């Protein structure tokens, strides 16, 4: 499929890059050309900032009901273009067509949810103990927000930023990843086609040192928000220090997935497969380190291997595969390096570890399961962004709690047990922003955020609005 040439969306217009630079989008499943995009540079970044400055003045002056009307108009247009957007994500980063619905849903839900959440952001009254004044705290939009997006969920990540930014009254500059920019550019075209107010949303991508650096260092930028790696987050924070900016960052994860011998075995097994191999393992909340109690370890490992072998790899709207390719050849090469490193230290490849036969084109990799992994191996320390599962054995609560917390990251964690005292202890002592017990639930109304090196602030829920709002105290003498 050829999506043609897609332009930058700046100031309500579809424009070429100032220096006419372009970039090809290559399908990771086939290695073939699927689109060409305008590739922004420094001049385009400055134009986006100027446009967003004008857009903010207009957008922040609208009533919440007026902003809501525009957001619902955009929501309708996104749903009308659902098939195009889902296919774009499938071709740009290898996502299955079925799973791409999650991205569409995130945009649609965010545009619908946040105006209602904003209406619940009431002014706060403060009692004056001397009775001489009346005090209240009001919320106002912070200003221009800049969003840096990861490639693994091109529109879901965008939706997590778009909804709260627009509802709060901020204008927004979106820089999608250069690995998967197509669907975001198509959203820009959709916004252009419905005459969305100029400058309120701007979409462009290009080299980090030319685009992101300009946006992060600009004193016009009031909010920096991103979804990406911890290393990228540190660079963005460093660049931001030209002025005091609000920061909201969902960064790397290294989620422990703990299965006790009293857990519902089938539930724990099914979710361990889904959370590791969904989106080809390229998920920040993936089951990164799977710990299984020694009493059920052999049974769980055997069942997990069988399920991994049964996963269907493929690409295309009609194939309905369980898993697509990895986004980049370099990412797959890193998975092979991790396997080699672990096996040299005693780990065992139980299944997978190769390029699937007949799928040499693109970035394909077999679902891979390793046993014998220990905590001193790189594979247990890094965020594993690929279809590579480590199954580790534990014998006691104290042991597995210590192993689970032995990481610089603190995003998601999972525990499966029916022991209520254990649940109470682990939910209190696991050092992660999210602890999910005996199941998995993600939704636009549930907070999503990390601690430690996994980030600051929140995506989803009413808490996300706080990243785009400033609080102002008003005191009136009586």
LOBAFI-392565 format. One record per residue (C-alpha): x, y, z. Coordinates in nm, 4 decimals. Each point is the difference from the previous one (the first is absolute). Layout:
<<X, Y, Z>>
...
REM end
This chain:
<<0.0000, 0.0000, 0.0000>>
<<0.1297, 0.3442, -0.0900>>
<<-0.1114, 0.2931, 0.2154>>
<<0.1710, 0.2560, -0.2227>>
<<0.1637, 0.3192, 0.1236>>
<<-0.1164, 0.1481, 0.3301>>
<<0.0773, 0.3549, 0.1107>>
<<0.0655, 0.1738, 0.3292>>
<<-0.3032, 0.1454, 0.1769>>
<<0.0926, 0.3456, 0.1282>>
<<-0.2282, 0.2956, 0.0663>>
<<-0.3000, -0.1833, -0.1414>>
<<0.1728, -0.0574, -0.3359>>
<<0.1584, -0.3022, -0.1658>>
<<0.3482, 0.1146, -0.0988>>
<<0.3294, -0.1305, -0.1321>>
<<0.3092, 0.0190, 0.2173>>
<<0.1759, 0.3355, -0.0388>>
<<0.3036, -0.1688, -0.1553>>
<<-0.2203, -0.2444, -0.1988>>
<<0.1491, -0.2958, 0.1891>>
<<-0.1920, -0.3278, -0.0165>>
<<0.0233, -0.3402, 0.1625>>
<<-0.1216, -0.3378, -0.1212>>
<<-0.2148, -0.2210, 0.2219>>
<<0.0955, -0.3659, -0.0398>>
<<-0.2264, -0.2869, 0.1039>>
<<0.1749, -0.2163, 0.2642>>
<<-0.1867, -0.3085, -0.1192>>
<<0.1167, 0.0156, -0.3623>>
<<0.2838, 0.2501, -0.0142>>
<<-0.1906, 0.1848, -0.2730>>
<<-0.0849, 0.3687, -0.0459>>
<<-0.3467, 0.1025, 0.1210>>
<<0.0100, 0.3803, 0.0276>>
<<0.2049, 0.3150, -0.0128>>
<<-0.0271, 0.2745, 0.2595>>
<<0.1248, 0.3563, 0.0240>>
<<0.2935, -0.0021, 0.2421>>
<<0.0116, 0.3095, 0.2171>>
<<0.3067, 0.2011, 0.0992>>
<<0.0805, 0.2893, 0.2317>>
<<-0.1929, 0.2577, -0.2020>>
<<-0.3118, -0.2153, 0.0058>>
<<0.0302, -0.0459, 0.3784>>
<<0.0097, 0.3770, 0.0458>>
<<-0.3014, 0.0398, -0.2300>>
<<-0.1897, -0.2561, 0.2071>>
<<0.0794, 0.1928, 0.3191>>
<<-0.1230, 0.3252, -0.1547>>
<<-0.3157, -0.1718, -0.1239>>
<<-0.0618, -0.1632, 0.3390>>
<<0.0411, 0.3373, 0.1713>>
<<-0.2796, 0.1461, -0.2140>>
<<-0.2040, -0.3182, 0.0372>>
<<0.0245, 0.0177, 0.3779>>
<<-0.1347, 0.3549, 0.0129>>
<<-0.3036, -0.1057, -0.2004>>
<<-0.0592, -0.3417, 0.1594>>
<<0.0435, 0.1039, 0.3629>>
<<-0.2528, 0.2797, -0.0489>>
<<-0.2714, -0.2430, -0.1108>>
<<-0.2482, -0.1338, 0.2510>>
<<0.0373, -0.3649, 0.0996>>
<<-0.3223, -0.0780, -0.1850>>
<<0.1415, 0.1538, -0.3180>>
<<0.3201, -0.2003, 0.0346>>
<<-0.2081, -0.3106, 0.0602>>
<<-0.1958, 0.0576, -0.3222>>
<<0.3229, 0.0088, -0.2005>>
<<0.1368, -0.3049, 0.1774>>
<<-0.3146, -0.1981, -0.0762>>
<<0.0166, 0.1096, -0.3635>>
<<0.3554, -0.1333, -0.0150>>
<<-0.1065, -0.3208, 0.1730>>
<<-0.2663, -0.0588, -0.2639>>
<<0.2520, 0.0581, -0.2793>>
<<0.2492, -0.2423, 0.1555>>
<<-0.2623, -0.2729, 0.0216>>
<<-0.1044, 0.0658, -0.3584>>
<<0.3617, -0.0570, -0.1039>>
<<0.0529, -0.3009, 0.2270>>
<<0.0934, -0.2481, -0.2737>>
<<0.2544, 0.2349, -0.1597>>
<<0.1647, 0.0744, 0.3332>>
<<0.0097, -0.3658, 0.1060>>
<<0.1615, -0.1012, -0.3274>>
<<0.2503, 0.2833, 0.0312>>
<<0.1129, -0.1307, 0.3394>>
<<0.0157, -0.3530, -0.1340>>
<<0.2264, 0.1053, -0.2873>>
<<0.2177, 0.2499, 0.1880>>
<<0.0933, -0.2098, 0.3047>>
<<-0.1327, -0.3519, -0.0537>>
<<-0.2948, 0.0127, 0.2391>>
<<-0.2739, -0.2522, -0.0700>>
<<-0.3158, 0.1501, -0.1483>>
<<-0.2094, -0.1326, 0.2891>>
<<0.2226, 0.1471, 0.2712>>
<<0.0094, 0.3380, -0.1781>>
<<-0.3566, 0.0551, 0.1186>>
<<0.1430, 0.0661, 0.3463>>
<<0.1761, 0.3079, -0.1398>>
<<-0.3150, 0.1318, -0.1666>>
<<-0.1956, -0.0607, 0.3174>>
<<0.2533, 0.1934, 0.2079>>
<<-0.0324, 0.3083, -0.2211>>
<<-0.3787, -0.0214, -0.0066>>
<<-0.0315, -0.0617, 0.3735>>
<<0.2451, 0.2765, 0.0887>>
<<-0.1849, 0.2568, -0.2087>>
<<-0.3273, -0.0990, 0.1644>>
<<0.1162, -0.0518, 0.3586>>
<<0.2119, 0.3062, 0.0724>>
<<-0.2557, 0.2779, -0.0504>>
<<-0.2164, -0.1756, 0.2599>>
<<0.2995, -0.0458, 0.2311>>
<<0.0859, 0.3673, -0.0431>>
<<-0.3507, 0.0981, 0.1061>>
<<0.0665, -0.1775, 0.3300>>
<<0.3120, 0.2106, 0.0688>>
<<-0.1766, 0.2310, 0.2419>>
<<0.1495, 0.3057, 0.1636>>
<<0.1254, -0.0685, 0.3509>>
<<-0.1166, 0.2186, 0.2878>>
<<0.2390, 0.0702, 0.2906>>
<<-0.1311, 0.1118, 0.3378>>
<<0.1478, 0.3208, 0.1388>>
<<0.0567, -0.0523, 0.3725>>
<<-0.0072, 0.3739, 0.0786>>
<<-0.3098, 0.0610, -0.2104>>
<<0.1597, 0.2887, -0.1885>>
<<0.0143, -0.1510, -0.3520>>
<<-0.1597, -0.2417, -0.2412>>
<<0.2426, -0.2410, -0.1704>>
<<-0.0321, -0.2384, -0.2903>>
<<0.2280, -0.1960, -0.2316>>
<<-0.0807, -0.0028, -0.3703>>
<<0.1425, -0.2050, -0.2858>>
<<0.1276, 0.1538, -0.3226>>
<<0.1681, -0.1520, -0.3088>>
<<0.3779, -0.0004, 0.0247>>
<<0.0698, 0.1056, -0.3603>>
<<0.1739, -0.1755, -0.2880>>
<<0.0501, -0.3730, 0.0573>>
<<0.2500, -0.2063, -0.1976>>
<<-0.0537, -0.3762, -0.0210>>
<<0.2649, -0.2523, -0.1017>>
<<-0.1517, -0.3359, -0.0899>>
<<0.1323, -0.3540, -0.0132>>
<<-0.0577, -0.2097, -0.3101>>
<<-0.1486, -0.3120, 0.1639>>
<<-0.3560, 0.1379, 0.0284>>
<<0.0062, 0.2877, -0.2513>>
<<-0.3533, 0.1275, 0.0586>>
<<-0.0640, -0.1314, 0.3510>>
<<0.2988, 0.1988, 0.1237>>
<<-0.1240, 0.3005, -0.1952>>
<<-0.3499, -0.0373, 0.1432>>
<<0.1349, -0.0059, 0.3554>>
<<0.1438, 0.3490, -0.0604>>
<<-0.2586, 0.1499, -0.2349>>
<<-0.3039, -0.0404, 0.2272>>
<<0.1259, 0.1679, 0.3185>>
<<0.1952, 0.2699, -0.1851>>
<<-0.3013, 0.1120, -0.2026>>
<<-0.2479, -0.0243, 0.2863>>
<<0.2270, 0.2059, 0.2274>>
<<0.0271, 0.2797, -0.2586>>
<<0.3616, -0.0572, -0.1013>>
<<0.1275, -0.0016, -0.3551>>
<<0.2093, -0.2981, -0.1008>>
<<0.3006, -0.0831, -0.2164>>
<<0.0286, -0.3709, -0.0717>>
<<0.3254, -0.1598, -0.1074>>
<<-0.0678, -0.3647, -0.0866>>
<<0.2890, -0.2427, -0.0206>>
<<0.1788, -0.0106, -0.3346>>
<<-0.0442, -0.3783, 0.0149>>
<<-0.3792, 0.0296, -0.0244>>
<<-0.1152, 0.3493, -0.1030>>
<<-0.2552, -0.0876, -0.2677>>
<<-0.3192, -0.0350, 0.2047>>
<<0.0731, 0.3246, 0.1876>>
<<0.0522, 0.1832, -0.3288>>
<<-0.3300, -0.1418, -0.1262>>
<<-0.1671, 0.1332, 0.3143>>
<<0.1396, 0.3408, -0.0913>>
<<-0.1620, -0.0316, -0.3417>>
<<-0.3294, -0.0923, 0.1665>>
<<0.0209, 0.3080, 0.2216>>
<<0.0731, 0.2129, -0.3045>>
<<-0.2981, -0.1455, -0.1835>>
<<-0.2424, 0.0861, 0.2825>>
<<0.1464, 0.3525, 0.0341>>
<<0.1118, -0.0562, 0.3574>>
<<0.1056, 0.3369, 0.1466>>
<<0.3410, 0.1002, -0.1331>>
<<0.3047, -0.0450, 0.2202>>
<<-0.1800, -0.1820, 0.2793>>
<<0.1603, -0.3293, -0.1058>>
<<0.3172, -0.0245, -0.2092>>
<<0.1572, -0.3260, -0.1199>>
<<0.3548, -0.0385, -0.1286>>
<<0.2949, -0.2318, 0.0365>>
<<0.3646, 0.0174, -0.0882>>
<<0.3453, -0.0545, 0.1479>>
<<0.0042, 0.0381, 0.3771>>
<<0.2939, 0.2399, -0.0035>>
<<-0.1837, 0.2297, -0.2417>>
<<-0.3624, -0.0268, 0.1095>>
<<-0.0225, -0.1279, 0.3567>>
<<0.2918, 0.2081, 0.1218>>
<<-0.1602, 0.3200, -0.1308>>
<<-0.3366, -0.0860, 0.1532>>
<<0.1446, -0.1065, 0.3364>>
<<0.2269, 0.3020, 0.0362>>
<<-0.2556, 0.2584, -0.1094>>
<<-0.1230, 0.2316, 0.2729>>
<<-0.3371, 0.0015, -0.1742>>
<<-0.0497, -0.3637, 0.1000>>
<<-0.1761, -0.0288, 0.3364>>
<<-0.0654, -0.3771, 0.0139>>
<<0.2238, -0.2846, -0.1158>>
<<-0.1668, -0.3386, -0.0080>>
<<0.1232, -0.3227, -0.1500>>
<<-0.0283, -0.3754, -0.0241>>
<<0.3322, -0.1682, -0.0629>>
<<0.3201, -0.1328, 0.1497>>
<<0.1568, 0.1213, 0.3215>>
<<0.3125, 0.1004, -0.1938>>
<<-0.2050, 0.2220, -0.2300>>
<<-0.1822, 0.1448, 0.2982>>
<<0.3267, 0.1020, 0.1612>>
<<0.1059, 0.1799, -0.3198>>
<<-0.3326, 0.1827, -0.0204>>
<<0.0271, 0.1094, 0.3639>>
<<0.3542, 0.1283, -0.0595>>
<<-0.1116, 0.1973, -0.3066>>
<<-0.2981, 0.1444, 0.1873>>
<<0.2054, 0.1941, 0.2545>>
<<0.0029, 0.3245, -0.1964>>
<<-0.3180, 0.0788, 0.1945>>
<<-0.2234, -0.1599, 0.2622>>
<<-0.2370, -0.2360, -0.1789>>
<<-0.2584, -0.2496, 0.1159>>
<<0.1118, -0.3583, -0.0653>>
<<-0.2100, -0.3106, -0.0551>>
<<0.1860, -0.3118, -0.1080>>
<<-0.0927, -0.3657, -0.0368>>
<<0.3367, -0.1688, -0.0362>>
<<0.1505, -0.3489, -0.0002>>
<<-0.1345, -0.3006, 0.1863>>
<<0.1292, -0.3321, 0.1276>>
<<-0.3204, -0.1557, 0.1283>>
<<0.0128, -0.2987, 0.2344>>
<<-0.2717, -0.2592, -0.0557>>
<<-0.0300, -0.2131, 0.3148>>
<<-0.1940, -0.3272, 0.0005>>
<<-0.0471, -0.1806, 0.3323>>
<<-0.0973, -0.3637, 0.0357>>
<<-0.3490, 0.0949, 0.1245>>
<<-0.0775, 0.2166, -0.3045>>
<<-0.2641, -0.0737, -0.2601>>
<<0.2361, -0.1828, -0.2331>>
<<-0.1826, 0.0531, -0.3301>>
<<-0.0582, 0.3705, 0.0605>>
<<0.3646, 0.0563, 0.0889>>
<<0.1167, -0.2001, -0.3025>>
<<-0.2313, 0.1700, -0.2490>>
<<0.0907, 0.3501, 0.1118>>
<<0.3714, -0.0822, 0.0121>>
<<-0.0175, -0.0926, -0.3689>>
<<-0.2083, 0.3049, -0.0929>>
<<0.2153, 0.2443, 0.1974>>
<<0.3246, -0.1321, -0.1453>>
<<-0.0775, -0.0641, -0.3666>>
<<-0.2737, 0.2551, -0.0686>>
<<0.1303, 0.2730, -0.2339>>
<<0.3039, -0.2270, -0.0521>>
<<0.1081, 0.0692, 0.3579>>
<<0.0476, 0.3689, -0.0760>>
<<-0.1993, 0.1271, 0.2982>>
<<0.1187, 0.2005, 0.2991>>
<<-0.2234, -0.1988, 0.2369>>
<<0.0915, -0.3406, -0.1460>>
<<0.0615, -0.2930, 0.2334>>
<<0.3733, 0.0558, -0.0101>>
<<0.1142, -0.2316, 0.2805>>
<<-0.2267, -0.2991, 0.0654>>
<<0.0505, -0.1509, 0.3465>>
<<-0.1736, -0.3333, 0.0713>>
<<-0.0118, -0.1826, 0.3328>>
<<0.2113, -0.3151, 0.0081>>
<<-0.3013, -0.2239, 0.0736>>
<<-0.1601, 0.0818, -0.3364>>
<<0.3055, 0.1128, -0.1958>>
<<0.0416, -0.3117, -0.2178>>
<<-0.3708, -0.0148, -0.0816>>
<<-0.0148, 0.3714, -0.0806>>
<<0.3165, -0.0051, -0.2129>>
<<-0.1232, -0.2962, -0.2063>>
<<-0.3399, 0.1613, -0.0588>>
<<0.1589, 0.3366, -0.0829>>
<<0.2326, -0.1568, -0.2565>>
<<-0.2919, -0.1808, -0.1635>>
<<-0.2021, 0.3212, -0.0223>>
<<0.2949, 0.1976, -0.1391>>
<<0.0562, -0.2616, -0.2721>>
<<-0.3662, 0.0225, -0.1011>>
<<0.0049, 0.3762, -0.0630>>
<<-0.0721, 0.0881, -0.3616>>
<<0.2343, 0.2464, -0.1657>>
<<-0.1181, 0.1986, -0.2982>>
<<-0.0803, 0.3302, -0.1616>>
<<-0.3075, 0.1353, -0.1711>>
<<-0.3580, 0.0928, 0.0666>>
<<-0.1358, -0.3408, -0.0993>>
<<0.2580, -0.2247, 0.1662>>
<<-0.1034, 0.0779, 0.3600>>
<<0.3384, -0.0927, 0.1509>>
<<0.0823, -0.0027, 0.3693>>
<<0.3272, 0.1845, -0.0498>>
<<0.1677, 0.2133, -0.2633>>
<<0.3643, 0.0989, -0.0545>>
<<0.2244, 0.2191, 0.2120>>
<<0.0150, 0.3641, -0.1010>>
<<0.3700, 0.0118, -0.0931>>
<<0.2806, -0.2344, -0.0978>>
<<0.2237, 0.1515, 0.2684>>
<<-0.2612, -0.0819, 0.2651>>
<<-0.0117, -0.3615, -0.1134>>
<<0.3794, -0.0194, -0.0037>>
<<-0.0012, 0.1132, 0.3615>>
<<-0.2386, -0.2824, 0.0914>>
<<0.2416, -0.2516, -0.1560>>
<<0.2864, 0.1573, 0.1932>>
<<-0.1928, -0.0339, 0.3277>>
<<-0.0646, -0.3666, -0.0754>>
<<0.3660, -0.0621, -0.0753>>
<<0.1102, 0.1857, 0.3128>>
<<-0.2417, -0.1923, 0.2224>>
<<0.0783, -0.3440, -0.1429>>
<<0.3735, 0.0601, 0.0449>>
<<-0.0766, 0.0457, 0.3708>>
<<-0.2096, -0.3150, 0.0309>>
<<-0.3495, 0.0883, -0.1218>>
<<-0.1780, -0.2425, -0.2337>>
<<-0.2057, 0.0764, -0.3100>>
<<-0.3137, -0.2104, 0.0429>>
<<-0.1568, 0.1083, -0.3288>>
<<0.0571, 0.2630, -0.2686>>
<<0.3070, 0.2144, -0.0238>>
<<0.0105, 0.0085, -0.3786>>
<<-0.1357, 0.1726, -0.3071>>
<<-0.3100, -0.1939, -0.1099>>
<<0.0541, -0.2120, -0.3085>>
<<-0.1225, 0.1737, -0.3142>>
<<-0.0190, 0.3402, 0.1755>>
<<0.3488, 0.1269, -0.0666>>
<<-0.1325, 0.3274, -0.1424>>
<<-0.0939, 0.2559, 0.2621>>
<<0.0724, -0.0201, 0.3706>>
<<-0.1536, -0.3292, 0.1051>>
<<0.0924, -0.1949, 0.3105>>
<<-0.1415, -0.3159, 0.1512>>
<<-0.1708, 0.0223, 0.3400>>
<<0.2839, -0.0969, 0.2301>>
<<0.0004, -0.1488, 0.3511>>
<<0.3069, -0.0240, 0.2234>>
<<0.0423, -0.1936, 0.3236>>
<<0.2905, 0.0074, 0.2416>>
<<0.0178, 0.3795, -0.0023>>
<<0.1560, 0.1590, 0.3078>>
<<-0.0243, 0.3520, 0.1347>>
<<0.3603, 0.0874, -0.0871>>
<<-0.0637, -0.0482, -0.3734>>
<<-0.0622, 0.3012, -0.2231>>
<<-0.3317, -0.1484, -0.1119>>
<<-0.1287, 0.0327, 0.3587>>
<<0.1217, 0.3578, 0.0401>>
<<-0.1111, 0.1622, -0.3281>>
<<-0.3427, 0.0793, -0.1344>>
<<-0.0496, -0.2759, -0.2590>>
<<-0.1860, 0.1600, -0.2884>>
<<-0.0582, -0.3124, -0.2051>>
<<-0.1498, -0.3534, -0.0096>>
<<0.2475, -0.1404, 0.2503>>
<<-0.1270, -0.1488, 0.3281>>
<<0.2042, -0.0979, 0.3054>>
<<-0.1581, -0.2501, 0.2395>>
<<0.1672, -0.0010, 0.3436>>
<<-0.0592, -0.2156, 0.3074>>
<<-0.0466, 0.1209, 0.3585>>
<<-0.0643, -0.1723, 0.3300>>
<<-0.1120, 0.2634, 0.2521>>
<<-0.1857, 0.3272, 0.0310>>
<<0.3061, 0.1848, 0.1236>>
<<0.2125, -0.1289, -0.2865>>
<<-0.2365, 0.0975, -0.2795>>
<<-0.0795, 0.3393, 0.1513>>
<<0.3689, 0.0824, 0.0124>>
<<0.0485, -0.1156, -0.3606>>
<<-0.3040, 0.1928, -0.1227>>
<<0.1239, 0.3257, 0.1551>>
<<0.3575, -0.0500, -0.1225>>
<<-0.0326, 0.2441, -0.2893>>
<<0.0406, 0.3708, -0.0707>>
<<-0.3442, -0.0012, -0.1620>>
<<-0.3392, 0.0281, 0.1673>>
<<-0.2874, -0.0004, -0.2491>>
<<-0.2238, -0.3092, 0.0056>>
<<-0.0010, -0.3158, 0.2120>>
<<-0.2233, -0.3065, 0.0149>>
<<-0.0695, -0.2546, 0.2732>>
<<-0.2160, -0.3124, -0.0057>>
<<-0.0986, -0.1548, 0.3341>>
<<-0.3107, -0.0623, 0.2087>>
<<0.1735, 0.0628, 0.3322>>
<<-0.1488, 0.3252, 0.1307>>
<<0.2804, 0.0731, 0.2472>>
<<0.2522, -0.0456, -0.2802>>
<<-0.1998, 0.2309, -0.2270>>
<<-0.0028, 0.2661, 0.2706>>
<<0.3759, -0.0294, 0.0505>>
<<0.0957, -0.0020, -0.3668>>
<<-0.2271, 0.2860, -0.1026>>
<<0.1611, 0.2046, 0.2755>>
<<0.3633, -0.1016, -0.0587>>
<<0.0273, -0.0346, -0.3789>>
<<0.1808, 0.3138, -0.1199>>
<<-0.2059, 0.0684, -0.3104>>
<<-0.2519, 0.2625, -0.1047>>
<<-0.2502, -0.2723, -0.0838>>
<<-0.0650, -0.3289, 0.1792>>
<<-0.2526, -0.2273, -0.1700>>
<<-0.1315, -0.3004, 0.1922>>
<<-0.1462, -0.3133, -0.1603>>
<<-0.0846, 0.1791, -0.3224>>
<<0.0785, 0.2913, -0.2286>>
<<-0.1996, 0.3171, -0.0570>>
<<0.0937, 0.3091, -0.1996>>
<<-0.2497, 0.2742, -0.0867>>
<<-0.0098, 0.3713, -0.0756>>
<<-0.1442, 0.0692, 0.3474>>
<<0.2717, -0.1932, 0.1891>>
<<0.3286, 0.1762, 0.0887>>
<<0.3077, -0.1243, -0.1849>>
<<0.3358, 0.1140, 0.1310>>
<<0.3334, -0.1123, 0.1353>>
<<0.2393, 0.0720, 0.2846>>
<<0.3804, -0.0137, 0.0247>>
<<0.1507, 0.0123, -0.3519>>
<<-0.3351, -0.0843, -0.1602>>
<<-0.1249, 0.3535, -0.0025>>
<<-0.1913, 0.2862, 0.1507>>
<<-0.3636, 0.1025, -0.0350>>
<<-0.2795, -0.2080, -0.1463>>
<<-0.1685, -0.0987, -0.3211>>
<<-0.3710, -0.0854, 0.0144>>
<<-0.2509, 0.0898, 0.2723>>
<<-0.0711, 0.3459, 0.1411>>
<<0.3570, 0.0080, 0.1325>>
<<0.1310, 0.0591, -0.3526>>
<<-0.1725, 0.3384, -0.0060>>
<<0.2227, 0.1213, 0.2828>>
<<0.2999, -0.0193, -0.2334>>
<<-0.1560, 0.2623, -0.2290>>
<<-0.1500, 0.2327, 0.2605>>
<<0.1455, 0.2580, 0.2357>>
<<-0.1600, 0.0915, 0.3300>>
<<-0.0552, 0.3618, 0.0938>>
<<-0.0960, 0.1272, 0.3478>>
<<-0.2535, 0.2838, 0.0098>>
<<-0.0359, 0.1869, 0.3310>>
<<-0.2616, 0.2756, 0.0391>>
<<-0.0141, 0.2225, 0.3061>>
<<-0.3414, 0.0272, 0.1577>>
REM end
